[in-house]
């Protein structure tokens, strides 16, 4: 439960971010907002000495805002959100008085990844700095995030608050998409990812963050914690975000949130005494609203959304490649691993090696295969460590904690398999998966 004062402040924040979504249509506003968030975050963390984990809230907000800033031209540097989150978390760790357990494993992972720099082999006219930043900023942010969160105690209410702050800029993005999307009569839907319904930006990244927003709203509904003033308004927000995710025609973000939500629901139900009743209740609701939304979207897109998810082209003929070229990229990176099994071909080398072989300059969409290709056996060791540490940690937590932590880990792993680590979200959400969720009597589920 939340007190009346908290409810009012949260409601005001939601309304402000609805307005912010409209303001983002104006040129220059996005840059001013993104810079203000960075500066205010630094000032707040320093003044508070991070005594209330302010670094987490500012980082969570930036995670939700990253794609919004990019699609509205609000980033002075492409990797500004990642750098700012690194700064927030690093500053929080340094300045806070209370010390917590630090896992040496993640420092070892950083050192292992840095070895790949020594084997870099990119064209002389390409920027080494940009290659390192593009390929290693995500993994390094992941490790810093994991160091910050490792065995850090967080209550259920604090986890929900972190997710709430992450949601705020996603609400702004949903509003911006509403105004930036042309009339549907003017959009030519096909079975490919749709830039027109994604605000002119990458559908993959837009769908990933919108899917995250849908998950956050759904979790708040599970715990009967209001985001807006009314339950029906929260439900509308959930359906609208899922609808916006669907019409990007990018499957990765949608499939990821479905799997994460299934895992969350599974452990949430196990934590309840009335398991069968809750199972029927939630599965029925999800199925009912899901079917209704799919039917509506199918009608709106002339059936193209069905073709998209059944791997058919606009003519209804099944496509040979479900992955839209990602499998070929995956195979080419595995070949690099077979040819250079020990240290790989070096940081940033995959796309240039692909350019030489195929004439196509394409960055990897899969962080797993990129690790194998560019870091060799070191990349394999890194991946095993990244899976084993949170996996062991989650299994030692109670069911309700597993609901959150397993969903966070699934978000990380599935996202890096379809969108690599182009955005900060998978790095930050991985960190959350190694936190310790503590329980207070007033936070126990209502049985």
C-alpha angles and dihedrals in degrees: 000000000000128000123247094254092054091047092053093048092049091049091051090050090053092051091047091053092049086056091045090057089059093045090053087073088072117085117250097015093099093055091050092049095047092049091047091052092053094047096043090047093054093046094047094048092049095045094047093041084226090281091148096039091259089162089067095053095048090046092049090050092051091049090057093042100047099091091039090057093045096049091048096044095251102136120093087194123028091231094041094117092053092046092048092050090048087052094047095049095039091049091047092053093047099045103039117101097212113077125207137187114294120205112225089199093078093051088052090051091053091051091048091052092049090060088072090067090069090061097048114139111175130145113286092239093057123092113253090197092055092046091052093044094048095048105032106031090079097049092043091049088051091055093046090048090050091049090052096048101034107129090339108152115238127172123227090252091053092050089051090049091051090051090047093056089047089054097052098077089040087061088053090051092051090052092047091050090053091058097038096050113094121231108290090236087066095049118092105212119206133162092271131092109285121228094182092063091042096062092259091295132107109302091209095060093039092052092046093056095039089052088053089052091053090051092050093051091047092052091050089052090052090056093041090238112147123230094182128018098274137046091226090051090053090049090051090050090053093049093046094051092048089047091052089049092052096050093054082073088218107133100192097073093044096048092045094054091046092054092044091049092049090053091047092049092048095056092037090057092047088055091057126081093216092060101156094045092050092045092055092043099051098036091050093049094046092047094047097048092038093055092045092051094047092049091050093047092046090054091047094051097041092251093303093122089060090050090050095055094040090051097245129138125236090278091055094252116139115250121231094224118051092184098061091234098320093112091058090051090048092051093049091053092048088053088056088052092052091049095044104026101160109048102000125223095300136260113317094005099115100078094045091048087051090050091056093048102040106014089239120118103211128154118221121268092196121071092192095059090040090057090052093045099045101030104028116197089354088062090051091051090049092051093049091051092047090054100039099049098056092033092059091041094052094049090058093055128089118261097263091052090048089056091064100033096048091048090051092050092048090050089054098046099043093043094054088050095060104022104023110213099307090133132042095241100089092047093052096042090051088057091054089055091068096049122108113240110212124199131220124194093248090054097055117118118265105250 
